[in-house]
Amino acid sequence: MNNKAIGVFDSGMGGLTCLKELNKLIPNENIIYFGDTARIPYGTRSRETIIEYANQDITFIKKHDVKMIIAACGTVSSVIGSGGEAAGDIPFTGVLLPTAQTACSRTRNGKIGVIGTAATIKSGSYGKAIRGIRPDVTVIGNSCPLFVPLVENGFTGRDDPVTKLVVEKYLAPIKQEGVDTLILGCTHYPILKDAIADYMGDSVTIISSGEEVAKYAYNLLMSSEMLSDSEEKGTNTYYTSDSVELFEENAHAFLGDTINGKVYKVSLDELY
Ligand code: DGL
């Protein structure tokens, strides 16, 4: 048993889709969440910058004496892979492997679509991870650079004409290939899930990377006997590098509820 907190980080709010799932699966765990909202987006930046930011995020999370670190960010996971070196001997996972494993077990026709940020798709990481598990699978990827700004600005409704147009633009090439499974390789994208599902149709299974990494973390903690034995409800503590008010306001869209924990501001100086 280990009653230390679980550390979760993302470039912004997207990783809350992972936190929400963790709260559902293991409500007695304490969670430390860091959203680097002052420096989002990561997905349009260079590999070097993403690695630098990811290492700073991990170092910040480590200061809170956590038992595990989750990079709930498709971009960070794709660029650093399983190499969260800054995590040292603390168990570390990104979203890549758990999501690829689930997609491989779900596809029936062997055609998987992956959408993510420019950095995620450019890295080819999902293709490599999926073919490492199932070499017979064809992977069709597309980057969706307008999805994060759509989410951040509240264009998320399934009937919103702007959202529908952008969804069609990015997903048409993937739909044309006849995929039966679609990976939301960026943790912001579940907020657009209704619009994406409407466009892709009922026959396509949609997999959310934030949810998958939460399930993976739960199984890992269980098998290594590191789950909390507390009988009390755990606490969520949030850190943001930008405005606390904005974080609290925007969190609602990701959590489907008002924020359930204290939010603290982290200055960028603390990260460098
Ligand atoms: N949540 C981030 C990801 O999963 C996307 C936002 C960004 O570009 O930083 O890739």
Residues whose N, C-alpha, C, O or C-beta is under 5 A from the ligand:
A	BS01	DGL	D10 S11 G14 I40 P41 Y42 G43 T44 A72 C73 G74 T75 T117 V148 G185 C186 T187 H188
